Amino acid sequence: RGHRELPLRPDYVGKNIPTSQQQRVNVRVEEVDGDDEVTIAHAAPARRPGSQVARPA
């Protein structure tokens, strides 16, 4: 486990979909975003503190 769980709407029955640390769960709610949507995407690799992003010359 190790992911956060938020009781966004406890009166709804949900579906448990396992995710990995390399995935990101995006939640959009109508009151904030105008849509109710949950998507799973590949997360960008984590950067270490003090590391620099390589930029083309």
Secondary structure by P-SEA (a helix, b strand, c coil): ccbbbbcccccbbbbbbbbcccbbbbbbbcccccccbbbbbbccccccccbbbbbcc
